[in-house]
Each structure stands twice: as structure tokens, then as C-alpha cells.
Amino acid sequence: MALPPLNPQAAAPELPRPLAGVKVLDLSRVLAGPWAGQILADYGADVIKVERPGTGDDTRAWGPPWWGDGPERVAAYFLCANRGKRSVAIDIASPEGIQQVRELAREADVLIENYKVGQLAKYGLDAPSLQALNPGLVYCSITGYGQTGPLSHKAGYDFAIQAEAGLMSITGNKGEEPQKVGVAVTDLMTGVYAATAILAALHERQRTGQGRVLDASLFDVQVAMLANQASNQLVGQTRPTRMGNAHPNIVPYQVFPTRDGHMVLAVGNDGQFTRFCEATGHPAVARDARFSTNPARVEHRQTLVPLITGWTLTRDTADWVALLDRAAVPCSPILDVAQVLEHPHVAARGMVLPRHNGPHGTTPPMVAHPVLMDGQRPTAPRPPPALGQDNPAWAPTHG
């Protein structure tokens, strides 16, 4: 009555698989939940993605660009968060579908879902119902605003959460329109926080035999992500605002123009500032009382930044990067996404998985898992699945 185990020979045993044997039932869609599921898949878990018959995960249609042709084509967006999973198409609103999910949950170690608060309880697929069947189940709910509180009824969208949980108020240029971050960082970080909580619960279960109910909220994660900006407000009542690319607590730490473009200068301490001034041929500036310490530089930001701008405009970006690298002063060019993915350091680190044909079909080019284990990247062996491709392997569909 359950999906058969993965073929161990097809699971690339030479790669790290610390979660081998762990079964994950992924009822989530779009990004935060699937991102958590993909992390677990890369660590070796058998992740079974439950999707709506006919349409599947919303992101399958979020193209162009597309991977594949005809009815099998899928949006590039879907590919980024669903590596390593198996797909079953189940209508969870039907009695048969409800029973199928319950049977899968009975054997699962982890369940991830991102339905609206209370929605799965109508089908008997909420945490109390499924943990009654499987007390060791780690049940992770991901919502926009959490299971409790005055906003818990609202749907959660990364863009809206960036606005309502403070991130947009500190992103963008001073006096201009607030800006969202260029990637759905709240979704992604929620996926990461959810994955770490799941791993902690699985570790605890080894001792107790009991699962956990995890309540992961985009709103809560975004508040936590305010980090030093929230601390500045709590401690100093500073009400952080948009400062463009400048930093509220460190100077100089921002974008500067160069003769042929722009660069990031990220001076993090007084020693780096001294070396910066020496490298630029202005050692006396580092000894000036207005600039010799970071608190003084923050206080005199309006004087120092135009001074440095006059220096940076005299050289090309590449010249600055080479010069300041030799001086051990953090400085970087601003690369676009294509330049990053073609960068020799990205290649040396193995951060792009090339298209390849494997036992489960053709895997599209993808960005790799970012953490090395004993020098190897944990990588799920299966490409992102076609909708419902694993239904034939699931016994109940055969009557």
C-alpha cells in the first residue's frame, strides 16, 4: 500500500546520504515547502510529492522559460525546488485521495504542507489526525502568518510578507519607493528554517520515539531575518530606514562608482580601513580622528563617502578589485546572474550541476546544494519529477 523504496543503486551511494531511509511526504507547493523538501532530498531522504491531478504544483506553469516540449514541458521555476522527488497525483478532496494520503502518512517520517490554517483538518489530514495513526510523524506546517494570531487567516505570499514584516522598509534608496529583494528570500529562508527544525525533531525522535508538530511562518521568519536591524530598533530605538546600499552600522560598506562601472567596498574593521587608505595612496585619512574608528566613520559618513567616491572614480573596477585584494580589503565587482553561473569559482566549487542523462531520465542543469560534506555535495539522484509519474508504482491505484 505504499511507494516502493528507491533503488539503492540509482541513489548515487558514493554521495553523502545522511537521511537515507527517511520518508518525507511533501504536500506543499510553490517555494517555501518545496525548498525544504528539496534540502531533505539532497540529504538522501525519499521525498514523495503529492500534487493536484491535471495541474500539479502551481510553479509547473510559471514559464517561460520552459524545460522540455509539448505537454511534458515544465517551467524552470519548478525545477529549482523539486530535485530528487517522486510525484503522485492525488485529489485530497476525494474520499479515495484522503485515504491514499493517510496510508502514505502512516509510513512517513516527515510531512510538509503549506495549506491555509485549518484546511487539512476538513479532510482529516491535520497533525492530530495523522499523528494518531503515526505518533512518530514530524508534521511541519508552513503558512504565511502561522497557526495562531490575528493574521493567521491570511494567505502568505513572499512579496506581501517582505512588505508587512519590515524588509521592504529597509530595502531601496532613501526617499524612493520601497523595494523587494530580487529573489523570494522569505520563502527560501522559511524553507531552510523548516528543514533545520525537521532535522532537530528527527534527532529528538531517536530518543523519544515521538514526532513533533512544527509551525513555520513566513512572517515569523522575516521578522527574525531583520537581525541587526531589529536589534538596532529594540536597543537603540533607531527606526531603521532605507539607505540604498549603505550599511547602518559600518562605514565604508556600500557600492561606489568606478571609472567604468561600480564596485562593492566592504570595510569591516579599522585595520581594513587603514590598509584601504594606504592602498589608495591616502594613508593620512586613516589617522584623521574623524575616520580612524568605525563609530567615528559612521558619525562622519556624509564627509567620508564623497571623499572615497573621488578616489574610486580614478580606476576601473577590475583594477580596484586586484589592488584591494592584494591589500586584504574586501572589494567585489557586481556581476549579473549569467556572469555568476559562468564564473570560474562557481565551476571550481561545482555549484552548477550540468544537464545529464541518468537512470531516472534527463536531469536539467541546476544549481547544486550549497554545503559540502567531507568534500562532496549531497545531491539527490532524481531529476524534478513529471506530474504523477510515480502513480503506477503505488499499489492502491491498481485496485
Buried (B, 14 or more C-beta within 10 A) or exposed (E): EBBEEBEEEEBBEEBBBEBBEBBBBBBBBBBBBBBBBBBBBBBBBBBBBBBBBEEBBBBBBEBEEBBEEEEEBBBBBBBBBBBBBBBBBBBBEEEEBBBBBBBBBBBBBBBBBBBEBEEBEEBBBBBEBBBEBBEBBBBBBBBBBBBEEEBBEBEBBBEBBBBBBBBBBBBBEEEEEBBBBEEBBBBBBBBBBBBEBBBEBBEBBEEEEEBBBBBBBBBBBBBBBBEEBBEBBEEEEEEBEBBEBBBBEBBBBBBBEBEEEEBBBBBEEBEBBBBBBBBBEBEEBBEBEEBBEBEBBBBBBEEBBEBBEEBBEEBEBEBBBEBBEEBEBBBBBEEEEEEEBEBEEBEEEEBBBEEEEEEBEEBBEBBBBEEEEEEEBBBBBBBBBBBBBBBEEBEBBEE
